[in-house]
Amino acid sequence: MTTTPTLAPDDIKAAAGQLVGHAAGYVAARTVDIGLRLDLFSTLADADGPLRPAEFADRLGLDFLYATVWLRSAHAAGVIELVEGGYELPDAMAVALLAEDHPAHTGSIFGVLGQPELFDIFTDRLGTGERLWWDDCSPEFIAAVSATGRPFYNRLVPGGLDKVPGAADILAGDCTILELATGAGRGLIRMAGHYPNATFAAIDGDAFSIDRAQLAIKEAGIDDRVEFTLSTFEEFERPDAFDLAVINISMHECRDLQQVAANVLRSLRPGGIFVVSDFPFPTDDDTSGLRTPAGRVMSGIQFFEALIDDQLLPTTAFVDLLNDAGFADVASFDLSPVHAVTYGRRPA
């Protein structure tokens, strides 16, 4: 019979406190998700000053008790402030939560975390290991992921691309851009607005996403500048056709990374640049980054990545990939704790 080691009371107390902290984070995340889905934050942002619970409930037609519970929880999470008996949304928090075109926008992640494709389906399939693919996901999940990708585009275009040596010169003139994993078309619209002389080839392997992107491009009035192709990245190749290629938070999902890198290299013109915008997942050699807030969020994303038989990759993996494929001047830099850029140039 084994004996249980004697544990110091302070160690047990610390462990319990850590778990309470995790529970508190869950409550905060659910509270923020409710506020975003029901436009509660927008109501506070649009108010002329702090709103008392009764005023807040009246404006939205909410039950007074329910409204009060939500306000208290949002205040407890540090998202809204209590000022002279009323609640308000600080300006900086309003930008982070609501300003979809700002590089610091963070609110969209809560919509993804609440979708069944993340934790619920993973739980159901943990014993079987059954996988799924994007065309098995709900339109709501795809829309939520698209919204999450928007701040990545906001950081990348134009600020991130301006940091890639030679990219600004290419983009200032007449150029042809290949976008892999075009999704719902948000990146195309943003790039088209910043680079008026560019034309685009948009590739995606999901028909639903292509349909959404085509509608968005038409509404934006730039459909004459974009050519769409439904294809896997492993199958797509158009030799010497593009000046710059971009893939945003999707390179890690490629089934054959080496083949995709080789195809992109051949599809670029000599001197053309490949830009990989993705998550900087911590390396297996140094997992301390997993315990940062950014690392914990990326660990949550891994639950969905596992469902599609994939995992996020460290930036070093992308650097090695481009070097091995024959790209020149390969390097990387971070745009945020959850956003890294790796780039390389096709040799002249």
PyMOL commands that set and color helices and strands:
alter all, ss='L'
color gray80, all
select helices_A, chain A and resi 9-37+40-46+53-60+64-76+91-98+108-113+120-125+134-136+139-162+167-172+186-194+207-220+223-225+251-253+257-267+287-291+293-307+315-325
alter helices_A, ss='H'
color red, helices_A
select strands_A, chain A and resi 81-83+86-88+175-180+198-204+226-230+242-248+268-278+328-336+339-345
alter strands_A, ss='S'
color yellow, strands_A
deselect
rebuild
show_as cartoon
